[in-house]
């Protein structure tokens, strides 16, 4: 765990959960697995504060617990899961693209709350959608429920592990911590709920005052409301499934750049057919026959079976191994080589530009030329670099040492004799792609942390102006609800002067640029992490 990752985790926890949760989370990330007693002692917080902070972190899957043999519970922070908070906007946007506004709000609610029951999500989303509709229109619970079922069928949401039902013995003490289990067959099974109703709008202040005593009476009754039928069945966002979708999009884009649009549509169809049956860590998709692929092509894509077979043959025979052929039954069995894409093909098409362009901006075009040369030739001596790149010896030496100090290139020694004498040793420059990927990933984490700190600074410097703007907007909203005249509304709007309005526009523009930059850096982080994970040997 690098310092850049720890700093970024700390900033993310502070921004989304506050100082107390950030202090507990950062402590666990730095120290590793710790029991409750040590957390309270080392952080200096109250026991109640630590318990509540751990509950929040466990609710959002940022901390896990484990019961030790001695009988006490230890807590461990999941740093990689904390870093995924940075990708939340991308998850939400993907859900909006695939399942419209309803899917977007379902994923957003699950990410904001960590775990929720299906009935609670449906009611909350229906209420939020009703708020945005015109007067007289409401969102039906059944429509939201159908979208939730579609998300579960495509594995974008999944059930959380639950406490198994056991026969309680009266004399046995309860365990220090419950053991949560989940059956893989039930992970995406949606409970049968008869949710009947429509979304409700927020009531006005007068209506809330009138109905306040009714709500208090219901709370006092206690048993007036029955538990929902899906009580105890909680759902969460399946982050691995979203990553699989991002990877599939990259594969389709790569095929389109290498071949043509028809080839990419064929590969997209193959990935869509096996998206649920293929795990996110699989090296290949499930074998699909040519006949199955032909039947599953989009309706508007009018290509004959013979043309499809020709495209599949071209994809299978391509040197980059887009598609592999695993059999001849059913017109031919084909698979998409996922591991090859995330490893070798990302190295060729996506990864090298990620290193090349920062190198170009940092050291200039001549260093970039040397870097490209080393990528192509693999190993070169300094004299060979000078000759091939057509750069004077002094400049080539200086540039190679600069890139060596920044870990863009590495030096390999090949001695002629066992004594490793410099005069009898070959010194070869090369590019260690994996090492460069880790270095660039570390810099991406530092970049995101710097962007977040800059956004916090901009917001803090303009805190008074932002508070004033919020107060004016609240006054305008309340006056519009009561039917105020245009002259009164204009008078309230003039409370913010022209220079202040211009300052607010500048702040909004700067914050939007920072947010967009964070999302762009996160896309680079995803590509680099996919490449690094593909190099890890799987058992």
N, C-alpha and C positions, 0 to 999 in steps of 0.2 A: 504494500500500500504506500504510494508516494505522497509527499507533502501536498502536491497539487490536488490530488484526489481528496485528501482529508479536508483541505480548505474549501473545495467546491462542495463537498457533502455538508460541511458546516454552514455555508451560505444558503444552500437549498433548504436545510432543515429550519434555519432561522427565518427565512422568507415565508415558508409555508406553515410552520407550526409554532413559532415564537422562541423566546430565549431559553426557557426551561427545557423544552423538548430538545432544542439544539445542543444544550450543554450535556444532557444525558446521552444523546446520540453520538456526539463527537467523542465523549469519554469512552464509550463502548467501542467506537471505531479505532481509537488509539490504543486501547489496552486489551482488546479482545474479549473473550468470554469472562463474565464476572457475575458473582451472586448479588442479591439485593443488598445485603449488608455492606459489601465493599462499595457499591455504587453510592449508597447514602453517605458512607464515611468519606469517600474521596471527593465527591462533588460538593459536599457541605449543604445540600438541600434537605428540606424536611422529608420525612418518610412518605407523607401523603402526596407531596409534589412528585416524588420519584415514582410512586405507584401509578399516579395518573399519567405521567409522561410515558412510562413503559406501556400502559394500556393504549395510548395513542399510537405509539410506534408499532405495537403488535397488531393493532387494528388495520394499519396500512401496510403490513408485511415488511416493515423496515427492521424489525427485530424479531428474532426467534428465541424460544426458550427450550431448555432440555433438562429433564429430571436426572440428576446424578445418582450413583449407587448409594451414596451416603444419605440421600434423602432430601438434599437441598436443590433448589432450582437455579440454573445459570442462564444468563441472557447474553445473546450475541447479536451484534449489529450486522446487517447485510449491506455492505458498502455499495455493491453493484446495483442493488435495488434502490438505494437512495439516489444514485446517479440517474436512474430512469425517470425521476421526477422531471428532469430537464426535457424529456421526450413526451411529456403529457400533451402539450398542444398538438403534436403530430398525431398521437393516437386519436384525439378528439376530431381532428380534421379528417383523418382517414374514415372514421365512423360516419361523419357527415357526408363524405363523398360516396360511401357505399350504401348507407341506409337513411339518408336525408337528415332533417333536423331532429326527428325522433331518436334515431340511433346516436346522433351526436350528444343529445342530452342524457341518454341512458349511460353512455360511457363516461360522460363528464360527472354525473352523480356518483357512479361507482368509484371513480378516481378520487373525487373529493371526500368521500366517506369511507373509502377502504373496502368495507364489506356491507352489503345491504340485502334484505330479503326482496324477492321479486315484487311482492305486493306493494312494499314501500317505494320501490323505484318507479313502478307504474303510476302510483298516485302522485308522486312528486313531479314526474315528468309531464303528466297530463295537466297538472296545475300550472306548471311553467309555460307549457304550450298555449293553454287557455289565456294566460295573461297577455300573450303577444297577438292573439286573434282579435278580430273586430267584435264590437258589442253584439251580443246575441248568439255568438258562435262559441262552441266548446269542443274540447278534445275528448273523444271517447276512450275509456280505459281499454277496450278491446283492441283498438288500433295500436296503442302503445304496447300492449301485451303481445300482439303479433310480431312487432318489430323485435321485442326481447327474445321471442322464440327463434326468430331468424338469426339473431346474434349468437344464441346458444347452439343452433344447428351448425353454424359455420365456425364454432369454437372460439369466437372472440370474447365470450364471457364463459365462466365456468364456476361450478360449485366450490365452496370452500370446504376443507376438511372439518368434520364435526365429531363431537364426543359420541362414541358408540354406545348403544343401549345395552346396559348390563343389569343383572338382577342385584338389587341393593340388599346388602346384609345389614341388619340393624346395629350390630356391635362393631363392625369394621369401620375404622376411621377413614375419612375421605383422603384421596391422594393429594400430595402437595401441589401438583399441577395436572390438569387433564391431558390425556393422550388423544390427539386428534387423528382420525383416519378418514380416508375417502376411497371408495371403490371406483376404479377407472371406468367401469361400465355406467356408473351413475353420475359421472362428472359433468355431463352435458344434458342430462335428462331434466326437462322442465316439469315442475309439478303441475297437476291439472287444477287450475284455479278458475273459479267462476267470478271474475272481477266485473261487476256491473256498476256502471256509473260514468260520470263525466268530470272533467277537470273543473276546479272551482277558482274563482277570482278572489284576490285579496279584498277584504272588506274595508270600507271607509272607517274613519275614526269613530263616527257616531254609532255605526253598526257594531263596532268592536265593543264600545262601552255598553250598548244595550245587551249584547250577548255574553258579556264578561261573567255575570253571575251564573249563567247557565253552564259555562265551562267549568267554573269552580265547583258547582254542584255535581257535575259528572265526575270530576276528580275525587270528590269526597265519597261518592258512591263506590268507586273503586271497581266493582264488578259489573258496571253497566256495559262495558265494551268487552267483547270476547277476543281472545288472541287470534291473529290471522291464521288462515288454514296452512300457510307455509312457514309457520313459526319454527325457527331453528334451522331453516334451509337458507343459508347465506350464499351470496354470489360475489364474484370479484372479476376484474378484467384479466384476461389471459394475455399477458404481455408477450410471451413467446410467439403466440399466434400473430400478433401485429408485426413482430420482427420477421416472421416468415412471409407475411404479405409484402413488407418492404423489400425483402430479398427477392421475391418473385417479380416485383416491379423492376428491380435492377436487372434481373435476368432477361426479361422481355425487352427492355430498352437496349441491352447489349446485343441481343440477337437482331433487333431492328437496325442497329448501327452497322453490324457486321454483314448481314444478308439483306433482307428487305422487309416490308411491312407484313406480307403474307406469312413469311417464316415466323415472325414474332407472334402473329395471331395463332399460329399452330402451337407454338410453345406455350402461349398464354392458356390455350384450351387444355393442354396436357397438365399444366400446373393447377388449373382450376378443378380438373377432374380428380386430382390426387391431393388437394390441399387439406382435406380432412383425414385421409387415410395415411398420409406421410407425416412423420414426426418432424419437429423443427430441427432436430440434430441429425437427420438421416442424410446419408451421402448421395442417395438416388431416390427418385420418386418410385411409386409402385409401377410395375410394368403395365403398359396399356397397349391394346391391339390397334392396328391401323383402322379396323372397322369401327371400334369404339370412338376413336378420335374423330373419324369422319362424321359419325352421327351426332357428336357433341359440338361440332363447329357452330359458330353463330349463324342465325338464320339468314342474315343479310350477306354472308360470305359465300358466294356461289363459285365453288371450285369443285371439279369432278374428282372422283376417287383416284384416277390415274395421276392427276396433277399432285394430289396430296401425297401419294406414294413417292413421287419424284422429289418433292420437298423433303420428306422424311429421310430419303436416301442421301440427299445433299447434306442435311444437318448431321446425319450419322457419319458421313465420310469427311466432314470438315476437320482440318488439323486441330482446331481448338476444342473438338469433342463436345459440341453443344448437346447432342442427343446420342444415346447409346442404344444399340440394338441387342436385345437379350434373347430373341427367339424368332421363329418363323410362323407360329400358329396365329390364326386370325388375321392373316395378311401381314404379319410381322409384329413383334412385341418391342416397344420402345420405352426408354426411360430418359428423364432429364438429369444430367450430371450436376447436382447441386453443389457438392463439395468442390468439384473442379471449377465451377463458376466463382465461388467465394474465395478460393485459393488462387489457382493459376490465372484464371481469366481476369479477376479483379486486379491481379498483378500487372497484366498487360494493358487493360483498357482504362481502369479507374485509378489504381493505386499510384503508378508512376507519375501521372500528372499532379497528384496530391503532393508529392515530394518535389517535383520538378519546378512548379510555379513558385512555391516559397523560396526555393533555392535561387530562382531567377530574380526575384525581388530583393533577396537578401545580399547576394554576391555578384549579380550581373550575368550577362549572357555568356561570357566565356566560361565561368564556372558551370553553368548549365550545360554548355557544350561538352565539357569534360565529364560531367555526370552522365549524360546520354551515351557518351562513348564507353564509359565503364559498364553501363548496363548492357550494352551490345556485345562488348568484347570479354566481359566477365573479369579477367585478370590482366593487368598491364603494369609494366615497370614505368618509372617516371620518364625515362627517355622515350619509350613508346608512346606515352601520353602526349609528350611534346610533339612528336612527329605526326601522329594521327590527327591531333586537334589543331596542328599548325599554330602553336602558341610558343613564344620565346621561353627559354628554359627558366629564366628567373621568375617570370610571371606564372608559369605552370607550377613551379615548385611552391610559390606563395599561395596560389589558389588551392592546391592539393592539401597543404597544411591547414588552411582555413577550414576546408570541408572536413578534414580529419578531426580537428579540434571540436567541431560542432556535431560529430558523429554521423555525418552524411555519407562518408566513405570510411573504409577500414583498411588496415595495412596487414598483409600476411607475409611472414618470413619463411623462406624456403632455403635452409642452409645446404651448402655443398659438402661440408665436413662436420663432424660431430662437435667441434669446438665453437660453432656459431660465430666465427670471425666475420666482422662486417664486410671485409673485402671479398670473402668467399660465401656471400649470402645474397640470394635474390629477394628484393623487396617489391612485392606486388600489391598494387592498389585494387580494391574491389568494392562493390556495393553490397552490404549485408541488408537485404530488403526487410527482413523481420526486425532487425535492430533499428533500422530507420523508421519502421512503422511504430514501434514502441516509443521512440523519441518524439515523433510527430504527434502521437496520441497524448503524450505528456504535455506537449505545448498546447494542444487543443483544450485540455482541462484548465491550464493556466489562463488561456484566452477567455474561456467562459467565465471563470472566476473574476477576471478583470472587468469583463462586461457587466457582470452583476454588481460589482462594487461601484462601477461608474453610474449605473442606474440608481443605486441607492443614494449616491452623492447628489445626483441631479434632483432627485425627489426631496432630499433633505434640505438642499439649498432653496428650494421653492415651496417649502412646506406651508408657510403662511399664505402664499398666494393660492395654493391648491385648496386649503381649508376655506378661504374666502369664496372661491369659485363654487365649491360644494354647497356652502350656505346659500349663495345666491340661487343656484339651481334648485335647492329644496324649497326656497321661498316661491320661486316661479311655479314649480309644480303644484304647490298647495293653492296658490292663487288661481291658477288655471282650472284646478278641480272645483273651486268655488265660483267660477264664472266671472273673474275680474275683467275689467276693461283693458283695451290695448294700451291706453295711455299709462295706466298703472303698471302694466307689465314692462313697458319701455322704460319707465322710471327705475324699476328694479334692475333691469339689464344695465343701465348706465352707472350702477354702483361699481362695476368693473371698468376702469378707464381704458383708453385705447392702448397706451404702453403696456398695461398689465395684460390685456387681451393678446397683444403681440408676443409678450413673454410666455404666455400659456401655449400659444401655437408653436413657438420654438421648442418649448419643453416637450410637448406632445410629439413633435417631429423627431426630436432626439431620442426619446424613449422608444418610439416605433422602430427607429433604425437599430437601436440596441437589441430589441426583441427579435427583429429579423436576422441580425447577425448571430444571435444565440442559436436560432433554428438552423442557420446555414452551417455553423460550426458543429452542431449536433449531427447533421447529415454526414459530415466528414468523420465524426467519431464513430458513427454506425458502420461506415465502410471499413475503417481501420480495425474496429473490434471484430467485424466479420472475418476479415483477413487473418487477424492474429488467432482467432478461435479455430479457423480452418487448418492452421499449422500444428495445433495440439493433437498429439496422437491419442486416438480413442481406444479404449479397451475392446 
